[in-house]
Amino acid sequence: MSDSLLYTACHQWHVDHGGRMVDFAGWEMPLLYSNITTEHQAVRNAAGLFDIAHMGRLFFTGPDACRFLDRLLTNSVESLKPGQIRYSLVTNESGGILDDVLVYRFSDFYMLVVNASNRLKIVDWIEGQRSGFDVRIEDQTRDKFMLALQGPQSLAILNPLVEAELSEIKYYYGIETRVSGVDALVSRTGYTGEDGFEVVLDQSEGAALWKRLIAEGEPSGLIPAGLGCRDTLRLEAAMPLYGHELDESTDPYTAGLNFAVKLKAADFIGKEALIAAKARDDRKVRVGFTLEGKRAAREGSLLFSGDQQVGMVTSGSFSPTLDLPIGMAYVEAGFADAGQILEADIRGKRYPVNVTELPFYKRDT
C-alpha cells in the first residue's frame, strides 16, 4: 500500500477478491474484478455493487445552509422538498462548470455529493464564498462510506435490509433510515441508466454492509463492479463525465444541461454569464455517434466533414449492450443532426461515424 493514496472501508476486500486497483483522484480504487463486459452485463441484467466512497460528501447545516447552496448552485435548492435530490452544477463567474453535483435535502441538513477529482477544488471554492453566511460545512468524505447498488434486482436485494419500504422512494429522493441495523442515508439515483440505490453510513460500518450485500445478492446475480464498467454504463446512458464532457471552459447550455439551470431561482455565481450563454446561437452541440466494427474513437479524436474539422470526441468506448463502438462528442451546430455521417480520425486513419440521438440506452420502465 502507498501512504500517498486514500483507501475506502472496503479496500482490503477489493484486494483480496482480485480487484485490479488503480489510482483514481488520489484513491486506490478497483477498476475491475473479472472483466468490464461481465460486470457491465450484470448491472444491465441483475445487479452490480460499486464502492463509490471516493466521491466527496459535504454536509451543510445552519440558518443559511439553503441560501448559501442557492448561491453556489445553478439549480433551485430553496424549492427542494424534504428527502428530494437534485442534479446541479457549480459554475464560476464566467459560467464555466467547476463540477456537476447532487444536492440532497434531509430533515435538518443538506448534503452535496461531488466528484472525487474535484472535491478539494470545490471545498476551497466553497470556503472562498461563505463570507456573510451563517452556515456550517463539514467534509465527511473520509468519515462516511458510500456504495451504489445498481440494476434491476437492486430493490429486491436491498429492501430486506432496510427499515423502510424502498419501493415507496421515488426516483431522485432519499430517506434517513437504518440499513442492516445501523443508521444510514438511502437514496435512489444512479449513474448507470438502471434503477438502483446509494447508501451512506459511517466508515466503520462500510465493510460489513458491503460483505452482507455481496452474500445476500449473489443468488440474484449480483457481483462487485469496478470503475471500468461504471464508465461504459454511464456512456450508454449518455451521462456526462467531468473532465470529458464537462470542464471549466464549457457552459451548461453547450453541455446540453439546460434542465440543471434555473435562471429565475436564485442569484447564483455565474448567472449573468449563463444568461448570455443561453442567448448564443453559435454554440457547439453534444451529440452521440456510433461506428461499425470494433474500433472505438477515443477522447480527443477529431471529427471531420470532408476536409473540415467539425468536432472532437469527449468519450468513446465499445458498448457491451449495443455490441458496437459508441461515443459522445462536441460538434458544430450544423453537423449535429442524427443520421449525419462524419469521419473520425483514429490514429491517422479516417473511419465513418454515424451521428445518433442520445441516450444510446434507456431501460424499460
Disulfide bonds with the S-S distance in Angstrom:
none
